[in-house]
Amino acid sequence: MKEAQLKDVKATFSHVVDEAVAGTPTVVTRHGKREAVILSYADYQRISRAPSLGWLLTNSPLEDGDLPVRVRKPARTLRNPAF
């Protein structure tokens, strides 16, 4: 992944987009701070489709006993129980 200043990206935007489509995203900086990333639409679609928590849990390779038993007692006691 390459890095370029915003002023340079503005001047060569078409070229930066062509590089992103070809597989080379660009990190855009402004005043030395990373502000944005230009990447291909295909890459964006791939990374924006994160699986849901439900899907991850149902497709997990975990078996019974892999996770510790949940302790249901309070983590702390309240100092002022009036609230």
Secondary structure as GFF3:
##gff-version 3
##sequence-region A 1 83
A	DSSP	beta_strand	2	5	.	.	.	ID=ss1
A	DSSP	alpha_helix	6	11	.	.	.	ID=ss2
A	DSSP	alpha_helix	13	21	.	.	.	ID=ss3
A	DSSP	beta_strand	26	30	.	.	.	ID=ss4
A	DSSP	beta_strand	33	38	.	.	.	ID=ss5
A	DSSP	alpha_helix	41	48	.	.	.	ID=ss6
A	DSSP	alpha_helix	53	58	.	.	.	ID=ss7
###
